[in-house]
């Protein structure tokens, strides 16, 4: 009877170790997948950070250029109406005759 009990305990312990190893292997694979995903996300974040900084630098350069230029038509950049105001003139103004 004792022999049978010992054999059952050995078999149960072996099955437990196998399940434990399978769970460990599964967790290891999941960890590798998450590390790969993290690397990809960090790479993408770095790309967008560089893009943001490049665009910010370009914006600042254009803002300085716009302020320095008197003929660029940038007197109202935010409203976008700088050029139209200059071209339109006064609507009631008489068009000169060139005859």
C-alpha positions in Angstrom: 0.0 0.0 0.0 2.9 2.4 0.9 4.5 1.7 -2.5 1.3 2.6 -4.3 1.0 5.8 -2.4 4.7 6.7 -3.1 4.2 6.1 -6.8 1.1 8.3 -6.9 3.0 11.1 -5.1 5.9 10.8 -7.6 3.4 10.9 -10.5 1.6 13.9 -9.1 4.8 15.7 -8.4 6.0 15.0 -11.9 2.8 16.3 -13.4 3.0 19.4 -11.2 6.6 20.1 -12.4 5.5 19.7 -16.1 2.6 22.1 -15.6 4.8 24.5 -13.8 7.4 24.4 -16.6 4.7 24.9 -19.3 3.4 27.9 -17.4 6.9 29.3 -17.1 7.6 28.7 -20.9 4.3 30.4 -21.7 5.1 33.4 -19.5 8.6 33.6 -21.1 7.1 33.7 -24.6 4.6 36.4 -23.5 7.5 38.4 -22.0 9.4 38.2 -25.3 6.4 39.3 -27.2 5.8 42.3 -24.9 9.5 43.3 -25.1 9.3 43.3 -28.9 6.1 45.3 -28.7 7.7 47.8 -26.4 10.7 48.2 -28.7 8.4 48.9 -31.6 6.4 51.5 -29.5 9.6 53.2 -28.4 10.9 53.4 -31.9 7.6 54.9 -33.1 7.6 57.4 -30.2 11.1 58.5 -31.1 10.1 58.9 -34.7 7.2 61.1 -33.8 9.3 63.1 -31.3 11.8 63.8 -34.0 9.1 64.8 -36.4 7.5 67.1 -33.8 10.9 68.8 -33.1 11.6 69.1 -36.9 8.2 70.7 -37.5 8.6 73.0 -34.4 11.9 74.1 -35.7 10.5 74.7 -39.2 7.6 76.7 -37.7 10.0 78.9 -35.7 12.1 79.5 -38.8 9.1 80.5 -40.8 7.8 82.7 -38.0 11.1 84.6 -37.9 11.3 84.8 -41.7 7.7 86.1 -41.7 8.4 88.8 -39.1 11.6 89.9 -41.0 9.9 90.2 -44.4 7.9 93.3 -45.1 6.7 92.1 -48.5 5.7 88.6 -47.6 2.1 89.5 -46.8 2.4 88.0 -43.4 0.9 90.9 -41.4 -2.1 88.7 -40.4 -0.8 85.1 -40.5 -3.3 83.7 -38.0 -6.4 85.2 -39.7 -5.1 84.3 -43.2 -6.5 87.5 -44.6 -3.3 89.6 -45.0 -3.1 89.2 -48.8 -6.8 89.5 -49.5 -7.1 92.8 -47.6 -4.3 94.3 -49.7 -5.7 93.1 -53.0 -9.3 93.9 -52.4 -8.9 97.6 -51.5 -12.0 99.6 -50.9 -15.1 98.1 -52.5 -16.6 101.6 -53.0 -13.5 103.0 -54.7 -14.0 104.0 -58.4 -11.9 102.2 -60.9 -9.8 104.7 -62.8 -10.4 105.2 -66.6 -7.4 104.7 -68.8 -8.9 105.9 -72.1 
